[in-house]
Amino acid sequence: MTNSVSPLPVTSIDIDAAARVLAPFAIRTPLLSSPALDERVGAKVLLKPEMLQRTGSFKFRGAFNKLSSIPQDARGGGVVAFSSGNHAQGVAAAAQILKMQATIVMPKDAPKSKRERTKGFGAEVVLYDRDREDREAIARAIADKRGATLVPPYDDPLVIAGQGTLVLEALEQVPDTEVLVLPVGGGGLLAGSAAAAERTARKELQRLERQLDRLTAREAGLSAELAANATDYEKLTALGAELKAAQAEKADLEERWLTVAAARPRCS
């Protein structure tokens, strides 16, 4: 069985790499407002409708990122996944795009519509009894026999990084987001989202720090010029005004830095 993954934890580098991989294939879903919801919670609430994503779920993001990482010489064995529906369709659709064979282990009582959609993407569906059989064991046995790559639904760094691109997009769309509210099942979306939120806040802090360094250097330069022109009233007046403006801008940036540092988006 081929199952080559990078070590945990997922970092901002992984999130950015996943975003680049997904850009030509995943849908950049919009953010939608809900006045009724705003009124109920007393805050501006925006919803990211991932039902508009390929296969109708964010699961496509992680599946495609994972499958794209499989080396060409290892793709012949195909991929194997286990899922009741959303991950199944995400893996099947990603495999179809990448021209790989997909086998999905699904429970016999999974909704027929999800089983049929999974087959519609060209995947082989293997059914099991969820009360008596272990889906992961079945999937691993198939992968071992065929030399296929196992694609977990959430506990894989490449899957997690792909899921995290959802929040990366949201924070690009609304940079001053304060709170992220996420559904949690296996935790892949939450883990990726936390990494993406941290990455976005850190990049903004770094940008502000570069601006502060520039203004600090400018402030020092102006102070030196003031000292060198102590007898030139006109120059002193102009330099004094410029220094005051630089100091005011620096104070604003320092306040912005503290605000961003204290209010990094929280995932809940």
C-alpha positions in Angstrom: 0.0 0.0 0.0 1.3 3.5 -0.9 0.5 6.1 1.7 3.2 8.9 1.6 2.3 11.9 3.7 4.2 14.8 5.3 4.5 14.8 9.1 2.1 16.7 11.3 1.4 19.4 12.3 -0.1 21.3 9.4 1.5 24.7 8.8 0.8 27.8 6.9 3.1 26.5 4.2 0.8 23.5 3.8 -2.3 25.7 3.6 -0.8 28.0 1.0 0.4 25.0 -1.1 -3.1 23.4 -0.9 -4.6 26.7 -2.1 -2.4 26.7 -5.1 -3.2 23.1 -6.0 -6.9 23.7 -5.6 -7.1 27.1 -7.4 -7.9 25.7 -10.9 -10.3 23.0 -9.7 -12.2 24.0 -6.5 -14.9 26.6 -6.5 -14.2 29.8 -4.5 -17.5 29.9 -2.7 -19.0 33.3 -1.7 -19.9 34.6 1.7 -23.6 35.2 2.1 -25.3 37.5 4.6 -28.4 36.8 6.7 -30.2 39.8 8.2 -32.4 37.5 10.3 -29.4 35.8 11.7 -27.6 39.1 12.3 -30.6 40.3 14.4 -30.7 37.1 16.4 -27.1 37.1 17.4 -26.5 40.8 17.5 -23.6 40.7 15.2 -22.7 40.6 11.5 -22.9 36.9 10.4 -21.6 35.6 7.1 -22.2 32.1 5.8 -19.9 30.2 3.4 -22.1 27.9 1.4 -19.9 24.9 0.6 -22.9 23.1 -0.8 -22.0 25.1 -3.9 -18.6 23.4 -3.9 -17.8 20.5 -6.3 -19.8 17.4 -5.0 -21.7 19.7 -2.6 -19.3 19.6 0.2 -16.0 21.1 1.5 -14.7 17.5 1.5 -13.6 17.9 -2.2 -10.9 20.3 -1.0 -9.1 17.8 1.2 -9.6 14.9 -1.2 -8.2 16.7 -4.2 -5.2 18.1 -2.3 -4.4 14.6 -1.0 -4.8 12.9 -4.4 -2.8 15.6 -6.2 0.2 14.8 -4.0 0.4 11.1 -5.1 3.4 10.6 -7.4 2.7 9.7 -10.9 4.4 6.3 -10.6 2.1 5.5 -7.6 -1.2 6.4 -9.2 -1.6 3.2 -11.1 -2.9 1.4 -8.0 -5.6 4.0 -7.5 -7.0 5.2 -4.2 -9.2 3.7 -1.6 -11.4 5.6 0.9 -14.1 4.9 3.4 -17.1 7.2 3.9 -20.9 7.4 4.2 -21.1 10.0 1.5 -19.4 13.4 1.4 -15.8 12.2 1.5 -16.7 9.4 -0.8 -17.9 11.8 -3.5 -15.0 14.2 -2.9 -12.4 11.4 -3.4 -14.4 9.9 -6.4 -14.6 13.4 -8.1 -10.9 14.1 -7.5 -9.9 10.7 -8.8 -12.0 11.3 -11.9 -10.3 14.6 -12.6 -6.8 13.1 -12.1 -7.7 10.0 -14.1 -7.2 7.6 -11.2 -9.2 4.6 -10.2 -11.2 5.1 -6.9 -12.7 2.5 -4.7 -15.0 3.7 -1.9 -16.1 1.5 1.1 -19.6 2.7 2.0 -22.2 1.3 4.4 -25.1 -0.5 3.0 -27.5 1.9 4.6 -25.8 5.0 3.1 -28.4 7.2 1.2 -28.9 5.8 -2.3 -28.4 9.2 -3.8 -24.9 9.4 -2.3 -24.0 5.9 -3.5 -25.2 6.6 -7.0 -23.4 10.0 -7.2 -20.2 8.3 -6.0 -20.6 5.7 -8.8 -21.4 8.5 -11.2 -17.9 9.9 -10.7 -16.5 6.5 -11.9 -15.7 5.0 -8.5 -16.2 1.4 -7.5 -18.4 1.2 -4.4 -17.9 -1.6 -1.9 -20.7 -2.0 0.6 -20.3 -3.2 4.2 -22.5 -3.7 7.2 -21.7 -0.9 9.7 -23.0 -3.0 12.6 -20.8 -6.0 12.0 -17.8 -4.9 9.9 -14.9 -2.4 10.2 -14.9 -0.1 7.3 -11.3 1.0 7.8 -10.0 -2.5 8.0 -11.9 -3.4 4.8 -10.4 -0.3 3.0 -6.9 -1.1 4.2 -7.2 -4.7 3.0 -8.2 -3.5 -0.4 -5.4 -0.9 -0.6 -2.8 -3.5 0.5 -4.0 -6.0 -2.1 -4.1 -3.5 -5.0 -1.1 -1.3 -4.0 -3.5 1.7 -3.7 -3.2 4.8 -1.6 -5.5 5.0 1.3 -7.3 8.4 1.6 -8.5 9.0 5.2 -11.5 11.3 5.7 -9.8 13.7 8.1 -6.7 12.5 10.0 -4.2 13.2 7.3 -2.1 16.4 7.0 -2.8 16.8 3.2 -6.5 16.4 3.7 -6.4 18.8 6.7 -4.5 21.4 4.6 -7.1 21.1 1.8 -10.0 21.6 4.2 -8.2 24.6 5.7 -8.4 26.5 2.4 -12.1 27.1 3.1 -11.2 29.5 6.0 -8.2 30.9 4.1 -10.7 32.0 1.4 -13.1 33.4 4.0 -10.4 35.5 5.7 -9.3 36.8 2.3 -12.9 37.8 1.6 -13.4 39.4 5.1 -10.0 40.1 6.7 -11.4 41.6 9.9 -13.3 38.4 10.8 -13.4 38.0 14.6 -14.9 34.6 15.2 -15.2 31.5 13.0 -18.0 29.0 13.8 -17.3 25.5 12.3 -19.0 22.1 12.3 -16.9 19.3 13.8 -17.0 15.7 13.0 -13.6 14.0 12.7 -11.9 17.4 13.2 -10.1 17.8 9.8 -12.0 21.0 8.9 -11.4 22.5 12.4 -7.7 21.6 12.4 -7.1 23.1 8.9 -9.2 26.2 9.7 -7.2 26.9 12.9 -4.0 26.7 10.9 -5.4 29.0 8.2 -6.6 31.5 10.8 -3.3 31.6 12.5 -1.5 32.0 9.2 -3.7 34.9 8.1 -3.2 36.8 11.4 0.5 36.2 11.4 0.9 37.6 7.8 -1.0 40.7 8.8 1.2 41.2 11.9 4.3 40.7 9.8 3.0 43.3 7.3 2.4 45.8 10.1 5.8 45.1 11.6 7.5 46.0 8.3 5.6 49.2 8.1 6.5 50.0 11.7 10.2 49.3 11.0 10.0 51.7 8.0 8.4 54.5 10.1 10.9 53.9 13.0 13.8 54.4 10.5 12.0 57.5 9.1 11.5 58.9 12.6 15.2 58.4 13.4 16.2 60.1 10.1 14.0 63.1 10.7 15.3 63.5 14.3 18.8 63.5 12.9 17.9 66.1 10.3 16.3 68.3 13.0 19.5 68.2 15.0 21.6 69.1 11.9 19.4 72.0 11.0 18.9 73.6 14.5 19.4 77.1 13.2 17.3 76.9 10.1 13.8 77.9 11.3 12.0 77.1 8.0 13.6 73.7 7.7 12.9 73.0 11.4 9.2 73.8 10.9 8.9 71.6 7.9 10.9 68.7 9.5 8.9 69.1 12.7 5.6 68.7 10.9 6.9 65.7 9.0 8.1 64.1 12.2 4.8 64.7 13.9 2.9 63.0 11.0 5.3 60.0 11.0 4.9 59.6 14.8 1.1 59.8 14.5 1.1 57.2 11.7 3.4 55.0 13.8 1.0 55.2 16.8 -1.9 54.2 14.6 0.0 51.2 13.3 1.0 50.2 16.8 -2.6 50.3 17.9 -3.6 48.2 14.8 -0.9 45.7 15.6 -2.2 45.3 19.2 -5.7 44.9 17.9 -4.8 42.2 15.4 -2.6 40.4 18.0 -5.4 40.4 20.6 -8.3 39.6 18.2 -6.9 36.8 16.1 -9.9 34.9 14.7 -11.1 32.2 17.1 -12.4 28.9 15.9 -15.3 27.4 17.8 
